[in-house]
Amino acid sequence: MVTSNPTSTLYFARRKKIESLFLRLHYKLRLPLRNKSNSMLSIDILRDSAKRDLLKFVMLNIETTLLNFIKKDFAGFDEEAVLLNLVKISAEDFLVAWYGPNLTIDPKIIVRSIYFQLLLENSTVLLRLPFLTLLDLDSKIFRSIFHPIYDAASDKFLEVLFDNLLVEISNCVVSLMVNEFATIDSTRQLFYRSYFLSSRNLDRFKNSLMWRTQLRRYVSVPKNLYNSQYRIWRIRSKGIYHRIIYANRSNTLTNLEPSSLITVTLIEVFDFLSTRFNDTLYLVGEGIRNSFISVIGRSVAIVWRGIIDELKK
């Protein structure tokens, strides 16, 4: 059980560490925020100004949540509750700032969101890991996932972890908006890039987003778990990129739901069959080679014998 007294030296050290990190994140949000990856982001639909504002709201809410947590006991850290609250208040703050009237989003709408379910299934590495590692409350979680590639979390690595959290929560908020408020014309005019003002282009984006989210949830994530990999988003000077890093999440792999385990099973079957196919192909090739060499050898011997017989005459 770990607590922080607001008057203690530890509390001020942690607060300074949080403020330093989020100062760097705040600076990054002034840079171009174009998607520079080959993967689709929910926030791609937003106008640049709206995207920047959304990311700022999410960043401020993450920072506030962290500052509140350093005053409390982390033993009862509830990942689902924290994640749900971050998505809810970020969506409400953004909609109030851009849309006008005060509103409250029903948590049930968020919980049934496909994108939220995707984030929840990866909440340990997405949320718990950066929170607890930043506050040095549970160094074991970092080592259990990244050792032996990374033994300790540098400031730069922590910054990337929070880049990823910032982008993913923003994606979840926009995914929620696209699915729940797509029919409201005024939201299109306020939030979306001009290309998505038409119903056809908006529906195409919505369908593509849903398909890619499902594909990621049931194919990409299980595959990455099986390969001890994790896709992470980074905010850099020219835009938003993603990279694949090593991450050992064997516990998550064993707890996958049956529909996701199908992907892992198919990979295992493919690996088994491809190995046997390669072995069979090698044996067939060796057989053909040996037969070819044998035939050529006999042919050469016959020709040579004929030449010798002719010379003896």
Summary of the structure (lengths in Angstrom):
residues: 313
radius of gyration: 28.1
end to end distance: 104.2
largest distance: 114.5
contacts: 890
relative contact order: 0.11
helix: 73%
strand: 6%
